[in-house]
Amino acid sequence: MNRVGKKPPSAVVNALRENLRRAFNERRFEDAQDILSHLQREDPLSAETRGLELELHLNLNRLAEADALARQLRRLFPQSGRIHFLAGKTAYRMKRYDEAESCFRESQRIYPNWRTQYWLGKTLTQSAQFDEAEALLLAARERTPLARLELGWLYERRNDLEAALREYEAFLAVHPEHGYASQQRLRIKARMMDPEALIEEVGSLAELGEDVPAALFPDYIRRLFETGQTLQAREQVAARMQSLDAKTGAQVAWACYRAKAYDLACMLFLAHLRRNLTYYKYLNALESAAARCDRVPQVLALYESLAGQAPQLYGRMKSLSRRSAGK
């Protein structure tokens, strides 16, 4: 993006950029690091090289480094649509959706592109700005089937489960082996079932000696709480707590939190804190649950151990300590 008025890059630089993008696409990140090092020697200061450096951080999930670099590059290259786009992806990954929206809008203003529309639609969905998000994702659906997955999530958040199911099924008609879409379809179908029917279905699986699929487990726990089967819900969570992956564990934590099972919610939130260090709603819920079940010291201890990689936790430690002392 934004090459007007710039000296054309050399053939070597062009070749290195192309090789680096190919390495990204093929997920050869060790090779990508080597190519980037060569590119930095040939063309160290351009927005393109710095942007590719930022892209490598994102690909390697080095979010702290990506965040610091994105902030620097937005100051250095305020007219680069590409830099604003990558900064938006960084903010999105860190769940700072207001900041991501601002970056994507600025990128789109500088250099209109359907990929930016797609990411802006994703971001607005997370911010519950559903009408604009839907329009953007419907337009992007003509360019990428991934927009159907985002529309499915949007419609689920609107509680239009039939529309969500249609999007997932349309995606799976083209990509039948896609794991995430299959799980989402299964979960939506579970949400559309009566609570008793879902609980009976899970009971049938247990009788056959089969585990509850991860995609169903959070809704199963939620339905148990909603139907007053609190003891069974607590037993099921305790039995599977150690085997839950980070995404499912966080979903079950939210189900427990909303059911006021604060001790379970606190344990699950703590178990998956490392994956949610920049998700402020998650941190707020963790602290609230901990205060309600007298586990603030555990939260403070884990915050202290992680504050080196997430400096914002220092401020939260002070605030949580003051609130706890003032009870």
C-alpha positions in Angstrom: 0.0 0.0 0.0 1.1 3.6 -0.7 4.0 3.4 -3.2 3.3 6.7 -4.9 6.3 9.0 -5.0 8.7 6.5 -3.7 11.9 5.3 -5.3 11.3 1.9 -6.9 12.9 -0.9 -4.8 15.8 -2.9 -6.3 15.3 -6.3 -7.8 17.0 -7.9 -4.8 14.6 -6.2 -2.4 11.6 -7.2 -4.5 12.8 -10.8 -4.6 13.3 -10.8 -0.8 9.9 -9.4 -0.1 8.2 -12.0 -2.4 10.2 -14.8 -0.8 9.3 -13.6 2.7 5.6 -13.5 1.8 5.8 -17.0 0.4 7.5 -18.2 3.6 4.6 -16.6 5.6 2.0 -18.3 3.4 3.7 -21.7 3.8 4.3 -21.1 7.5 8.1 -21.6 7.2 8.8 -19.1 10.0 12.5 -20.0 10.6 13.1 -19.4 6.9 11.1 -16.2 7.2 13.3 -14.9 10.0 16.4 -15.5 7.9 14.9 -13.8 4.8 13.8 -10.8 7.0 17.3 -10.5 8.4 18.6 -10.3 4.8 15.9 -7.8 3.8 16.7 -5.6 6.8 20.3 -5.3 5.6 19.2 -4.4 2.1 16.3 -2.1 3.0 16.2 -1.4 6.7 14.1 1.7 7.0 11.2 1.3 4.6 7.5 0.9 5.7 7.4 -2.3 3.7 10.3 -3.9 5.6 9.1 -2.7 9.0 5.6 -3.9 8.2 7.0 -7.4 7.3 8.8 -7.4 10.6 5.5 -6.7 12.4 3.8 -9.4 10.4 6.4 -11.9 11.5 5.8 -11.0 15.1 2.1 -11.7 14.6 2.7 -15.0 12.8 4.9 -16.1 15.7 2.3 -14.9 18.3 4.8 -12.5 19.8 2.1 -10.1 20.8 4.1 -7.9 23.2 6.7 -7.3 20.6 4.1 -6.8 17.9 2.2 -4.2 20.0 5.3 -2.2 20.8 6.4 -2.2 17.1 2.9 -1.4 15.9 2.7 1.7 18.1 6.1 2.9 16.8 5.3 2.3 13.1 2.0 4.1 13.3 4.0 7.2 14.4 6.7 6.7 11.8 4.4 5.9 8.8 1.1 7.6 9.4 0.2 7.5 5.7 0.8 3.8 5.3 -2.5 1.9 5.0 -0.6 -1.4 5.4 0.9 -0.3 8.7 -2.5 0.7 10.1 -4.0 -2.6 8.9 -1.3 -4.6 10.7 -1.7 -2.4 13.8 -5.4 -3.2 13.7 -4.7 -6.9 13.5 -2.4 -6.5 16.5 -5.0 -4.7 18.6 -7.6 -7.2 17.6 -5.4 -10.1 18.7 -5.0 -8.3 22.0 -8.8 -7.9 22.3 -8.5 -4.0 22.2 -11.4 -3.7 19.8 -11.9 0.0 19.9 -8.3 0.5 18.9 -8.5 -2.1 16.2 -11.6 -0.4 14.8 -9.8 2.9 14.6 -6.8 1.4 12.9 -8.9 -0.5 10.3 -10.9 2.6 9.5 -7.8 4.6 9.0 -6.3 1.9 6.8 -9.5 1.8 4.7 -9.5 5.6 4.4 -5.9 5.6 3.1 -6.2 2.4 0.9 -9.6 0.9 0.4 -9.4 -2.9 0.3 -11.8 -5.8 0.9 -9.5 -7.4 3.4 -9.6 -4.4 5.6 -13.4 -4.4 5.3 -13.4 -8.0 6.4 -11.3 -7.3 9.4 -13.3 -4.3 10.3 -16.5 -6.4 10.1 -14.8 -9.0 12.5 -13.9 -6.2 14.9 -17.4 -4.5 14.8 -18.9 -7.9 15.6 -16.8 -8.2 18.7 -17.9 -4.7 19.7 -21.6 -5.6 19.1 -22.0 -3.1 16.2 -23.9 -5.7 14.3 -25.6 -3.8 11.5 -22.4 -2.3 10.1 -20.5 -5.5 10.7 -23.1 -7.5 8.8 -23.0 -5.2 5.8 -19.2 -5.4 5.7 -19.1 -9.2 6.1 -21.8 -9.8 3.5 -19.7 -7.8 1.0 -16.5 -9.7 2.0 -18.4 -13.0 1.5 -18.1 -12.4 -2.2 -14.3 -12.5 -1.8 -13.5 -15.0 0.9 -15.5 -17.9 2.4 -14.1 -17.1 5.8 -16.6 -14.3 6.0 -19.3 -17.0 6.4 -17.6 -18.0 9.7 -17.7 -14.5 11.0 -21.3 -14.0 9.9 -22.1 -17.2 11.8 -20.6 -15.8 14.9 -22.4 -12.5 14.3 -25.8 -14.1 14.0 -25.1 -16.3 17.0 -24.4 -13.1 19.1 -27.7 -11.7 17.7 -29.3 -15.0 18.9 -30.4 -15.7 15.3 -29.3 -19.3 15.5 -31.0 -20.4 12.3 -29.1 -17.8 10.3 -25.9 -18.8 12.1 -26.4 -22.4 11.2 -27.0 -21.6 7.6 -23.7 -19.8 7.3 -21.8 -22.7 8.9 -23.5 -25.3 6.8 -22.8 -23.2 3.6 -19.2 -23.0 4.5 -18.9 -26.7 5.3 -20.5 -27.5 1.9 -17.3 -26.2 0.4 -14.9 -27.1 3.2 -16.3 -30.3 4.7 -13.2 -31.1 6.8 -12.9 -27.7 8.5 -12.7 -28.5 12.2 -13.8 -25.1 13.6 -16.8 -24.8 11.4 -17.9 -28.4 12.3 -17.6 -27.6 16.0 -19.6 -24.4 15.6 -22.3 -26.2 13.7 -22.5 -28.8 16.4 -22.6 -26.1 19.1 -25.3 -24.1 17.4 -27.5 -27.3 17.0 -27.0 -27.9 20.7 -28.1 -24.4 21.5 -31.2 -24.9 19.4 -32.2 -28.0 21.5 -34.4 -27.8 24.5 -32.3 -28.0 27.7 -33.8 -31.4 28.6 -33.1 -32.8 25.2 -29.4 -31.6 25.3 -28.9 -33.1 28.7 -30.5 -36.4 27.6 -28.3 -36.4 24.5 -25.2 -36.0 26.6 -26.4 -38.7 29.0 -26.8 -41.1 26.1 -23.2 -40.4 25.2 -22.1 -41.1 28.7 -24.0 -44.5 28.7 -22.0 -45.4 25.6 -18.8 -44.5 27.3 -18.1 -41.5 25.2 -16.9 -38.1 26.4 -19.0 -35.0 25.8 -17.5 -33.2 22.7 -15.7 -30.1 23.7 -18.0 -28.1 21.4 -21.0 -29.2 23.5 -19.5 -29.1 27.0 -19.9 -25.3 27.8 -23.6 -25.3 26.7 -24.2 -28.6 28.5 -22.8 -27.0 31.8 -24.9 -23.9 31.2 -28.1 -25.9 30.7 -27.4 -27.9 33.8 -27.1 -24.8 35.9 -30.2 -23.3 34.2 -32.3 -26.3 35.0 -31.3 -26.4 38.7 -28.9 -29.4 38.3 -26.2 -27.5 40.1 -24.5 -30.5 41.8 -24.3 -32.4 38.5 -22.9 -29.3 36.8 -20.2 -28.9 39.5 -19.3 -32.6 39.3 -19.0 -32.5 35.5 -16.8 -29.4 35.6 -14.6 -30.8 38.4 -14.1 -34.1 36.5 -13.0 -32.4 33.2 -11.3 -29.2 34.6 -7.8 -30.5 34.0 -8.4 -31.7 30.5 -10.1 -28.6 29.0 -8.3 -26.7 26.3 -7.9 -22.9 26.8 -10.8 -21.9 24.6 -13.3 -24.4 26.1 -12.0 -23.8 29.6 -12.7 -20.1 29.3 -16.2 -20.7 27.9 -16.9 -23.0 30.8 -15.5 -20.4 33.2 -18.0 -17.8 31.9 -20.9 -20.3 32.2 -19.9 -20.9 35.9 -19.5 -17.2 36.5 -22.9 -16.4 35.1 -24.4 -19.2 37.2 -22.7 -17.7 40.3 -20.5 -20.7 40.8 -17.7 -18.3 41.6 -15.2 -20.9 43.0 -15.3 -23.0 39.8 -15.2 -19.8 37.7 -12.2 -18.5 39.5 -10.2 -21.8 39.2 -10.9 -21.9 35.4 -10.2 -18.3 34.9 -6.9 -18.7 36.7 -6.0 -21.8 34.7 -6.3 -20.0 31.4 -5.1 -16.6 32.4 -2.0 -16.7 30.3 -4.1 -16.8 27.1 -6.2 -13.8 28.2 -3.7 -11.3 29.7 -5.0 -8.4 27.5 -8.7 -9.3 27.7 -10.0 -6.8 30.3 -13.5 -8.3 30.7 -11.9 -11.6 31.5 -9.6 -10.0 34.1 -12.5 -8.1 35.6 -14.6 -11.3 35.9 -11.6 -13.2 37.4 -11.1 -10.5 40.1 -14.8 -10.4 40.8 -15.1 -14.2 41.2 -12.0 -14.3 43.3 -13.4 -11.6 45.7 -16.6 -13.6 46.1 -14.8 -16.8 47.0 -11.9 -15.4 49.0 -9.2 -16.3 46.5 -7.7 -12.8 45.8 -4.3 -13.9 47.2 -4.1 -16.6 44.4 -4.9 -14.0 41.8 -2.3 -11.5 43.1 0.3 -14.2 43.2 -0.3 -15.2 39.6 -0.5 -11.6 38.5 2.9 -11.0 40.1 4.4 -14.0 38.3 3.1 -12.8 34.9 3.6 -9.0 35.2 7.0 -9.2 33.6 5.3 -10.1 30.3 2.2 -8.1 30.9 3.1 -4.9 32.7 -0.5 -3.7 32.9 -0.9 -6.3 35.6 1.1 -4.1 38.1 -1.7 -1.6 38.1 -4.4 -4.2 38.5 -2.4 -5.7 41.4 -2.5 -2.4 43.3 -6.1 -1.8 42.6 -7.1 -5.4 43.5 -5.1 -5.2 46.7 -6.8 -1.9 47.8 -10.2 -3.3 47.0 -9.5 -6.5 49.0 -8.1 -4.6 52.0 -11.1 -2.3 52.0 -13.7 -5.1 52.2 
